[in-house]
Amino acid sequence: MSRLCEICGKKTSFGNNVSHSHKKTRRIFKPNIHKTRVEYEGQVKTMNICTGCLSSGNVKKIV
């Protein structure tokens, strides 16, 4: 499954781990993506949606 929200476009981002000695190593921030059946723009689709879009009400989840 791709790490991309089909509603807001949230995707994997990169940053640094910073140790106590301030040494920096690269790390990955992954969004919380779920494959969900939703009603979006009048159609029922299975989409990859981040939990932020689900909880904010940007889409309506089909139960």
C-alpha positions in Angstrom: 0.0 0.0 0.0 1.3 3.4 -0.9 2.1 5.9 1.9 0.0 8.7 0.3 -3.3 10.1 1.4 -5.6 10.5 -1.6 -7.5 13.4 0.0 -4.9 15.8 1.5 -1.7 14.5 -0.2 0.1 13.7 3.1 3.1 11.5 2.4 6.3 10.2 3.9 8.6 13.0 5.1 12.2 13.0 6.3 14.0 14.5 9.2 16.7 13.9 11.8 17.1 11.9 15.0 19.0 14.2 17.4 21.0 12.5 20.1 22.0 14.0 23.5 25.4 14.8 22.0 23.5 16.6 19.1 24.7 14.0 16.5 22.1 13.8 13.7 21.1 10.8 11.8 18.3 10.6 9.2 14.9 9.2 10.0 11.5 8.8 8.4 8.1 10.1 9.4 5.3 7.9 8.0 1.6 9.1 7.9 -1.1 6.8 9.4 -2.8 5.6 6.3 -5.8 3.2 6.1 -7.4 1.6 3.1 -11.1 2.4 3.7 -14.4 2.4 1.8 -15.6 6.0 1.7 -18.2 8.1 0.0 -16.3 10.9 -1.8 -17.7 13.3 -4.3 -21.0 11.3 -4.5 -19.3 8.0 -5.3 -18.4 5.0 -3.0 -14.7 4.2 -3.4 -11.9 2.3 -1.7 -9.2 4.8 -1.0 -6.0 5.3 1.0 -6.9 7.9 3.6 -4.9 9.3 6.6 -6.6 9.2 10.0 -6.6 13.0 10.1 -9.0 13.2 7.1 -11.2 10.4 8.6 -11.6 12.1 12.0 -12.0 15.6 10.6 -15.0 14.6 8.5 -13.4 15.3 5.1 -14.9 12.0 3.9 -17.8 9.9 5.0 -16.8 6.3 6.0 -19.1 3.5 4.7 -19.8 0.9 7.4 
